[in-house]
Amino acid sequence: MALIVGLGLAGLRQIAQRRYETHRRLMLASAWLVVAFVLSYGVKLLTLGREALETWEPSYVHMLRLHELCVAAMVLGGALAIWKALQLGLPRDRGEPPARRHPHPVSQVSRGIRLHRRAGFIALGSASFGLLTAAYVLFGMWSR
């Protein structure tokens, strides 16, 4: 989770420096790490089963549920950001005006880019909060 957040922050820095292709690669690497985590969690559930939450203190169970919500928001936000980027054909050559780069009207492209940005911020914020909640849950598991 820390690597996912780190790649996301590095990607955010790249977009600020107008390095769109590097931003794209970092964000896709982060997305593939999320996919790998979800698949590994599925394998864990199939092989080891669920945690015995009835043995946990309630505060850790509540934090686990909050962590699961963070992961869901991260997955949904990231998927929406990727979908909008693909729909808009991002990244594109920045030397041309938007009207030449996209077959859609400029206002539609601007709205799409804003939605891409907001979804990305939701994914990154959720991943960051998910990292904090995961640390708390992990602490609780170690302290039992």
C-alpha positions in Angstrom: 0.0 0.0 0.0 2.9 2.3 0.8 4.3 1.6 -2.7 1.0 2.4 -4.3 0.8 5.7 -2.5 4.4 6.5 -3.3 3.9 5.8 -7.0 0.7 7.9 -6.9 2.6 10.9 -5.3 5.4 10.5 -7.8 2.9 10.5 -10.6 1.2 13.6 -9.2 4.6 15.4 -9.2 5.2 14.4 -12.8 1.8 15.9 -13.9 2.8 19.1 -12.2 6.0 19.1 -14.3 4.0 18.3 -17.4 5.6 14.9 -17.9 2.4 13.2 -19.0 3.9 10.0 -20.3 5.8 9.4 -17.0 2.7 10.2 -15.1 0.8 7.6 -17.1 3.4 4.9 -16.5 3.6 5.6 -12.8 -0.2 5.6 -12.4 -0.6 2.4 -14.4 2.2 0.7 -12.3 0.2 1.8 -9.2 -3.0 0.3 -10.7 -1.3 -3.0 -11.5 -0.1 -3.2 -7.8 -3.7 -2.7 -6.7 -4.8 -5.5 -9.1 -2.0 -7.8 -7.7 -3.0 -7.0 -4.1 -6.7 -7.8 -4.8 -5.8 -11.1 -6.5 -3.4 -12.1 -3.7 -6.1 -11.3 -1.2 -8.5 -13.5 -3.1 -5.9 -16.3 -3.0 -5.5 -15.8 0.7 -9.3 -16.0 1.3 -9.4 -19.2 -0.8 -6.5 -20.9 1.0 -6.6 -19.6 4.5 -10.1 -18.2 4.9 -11.4 -15.1 6.6 -10.0 -13.7 9.8 -11.7 -14.7 13.1 -13.0 -11.2 13.7 -14.9 -12.3 16.8 -11.5 -12.5 18.6 -10.6 -9.0 17.6 -11.2 -5.9 19.8 -14.1 -3.9 18.3 -11.9 -0.8 17.5 -9.8 -2.9 15.2 -12.8 -4.4 13.5 -14.3 -1.0 12.9 -10.9 0.2 11.5 -10.8 -2.9 9.2 -14.2 -1.9 7.8 -13.1 1.6 7.3 -9.9 0.3 5.6 -12.1 -1.8 3.3 -14.1 1.3 2.4 -10.9 3.1 1.6 -9.8 0.3 -0.7 -13.2 0.3 -2.5 -13.0 4.1 -3.0 -9.4 3.7 -4.3 -10.4 1.0 -6.8 -13.4 2.9 -8.0 -11.6 6.3 -8.2 -8.6 4.7 -10.0 -10.8 2.8 -12.4 -12.8 6.0 -13.3 -9.5 7.9 -13.7 -8.2 5.2 -16.1 -11.4 5.0 -18.0 -11.5 8.8 -18.5 -7.9 8.9 -19.6 -8.6 6.1 -22.1 -11.8 7.8 -23.3 -10.0 11.1 -23.9 -6.9 9.5 -25.4 -4.6 10.9 -22.7 -1.7 11.6 -22.8 -1.6 13.4 -26.1 0.9 15.6 -27.8 0.7 18.9 -25.9 2.0 21.1 -28.7 -1.4 21.3 -30.4 -4.5 23.1 -29.2 -7.1 20.8 -27.6 -9.5 21.3 -30.5 -7.0 19.6 -32.8 -6.0 16.8 -30.4 -9.5 15.6 -29.7 -12.6 15.0 -31.8 -14.8 16.2 -28.9 -15.6 19.9 -28.2 -13.1 21.7 -26.0 -15.6 22.1 -23.2 -16.3 18.3 -23.2 -12.6 17.6 -23.1 -12.1 20.0 -20.2 -14.9 18.4 -18.2 -13.4 15.0 -18.9 -10.0 16.1 -17.7 -11.5 17.6 -14.6 -13.3 14.3 -13.8 -10.1 12.4 -14.5 -8.2 14.7 -12.0 -10.9 14.4 -9.3 -11.1 10.6 -9.6 -7.4 10.4 -9.4 -7.3 12.6 -6.3 -10.0 10.4 -4.7 -8.0 7.3 -5.5 -4.8 8.8 -4.1 -6.5 10.2 -1.0 -8.3 6.9 -0.4 -5.0 4.9 -0.8 -3.3 7.3 1.7 -6.0 6.9 4.3 -6.1 3.1 3.5 -2.4 3.0 4.3 -3.0 4.6 7.7 -6.0 2.3 8.5 -4.0 -0.8 7.4 -1.2 0.2 9.7 -3.6 0.4 12.6 -5.2 -2.9 11.8 -1.8 -4.6 11.4 -0.8 -3.2 14.8 -3.9 -4.7 16.3 -3.1 -8.1 14.7 0.5 -8.0 16.0 -0.6 -7.0 19.5 -3.0 -10.0 19.9 
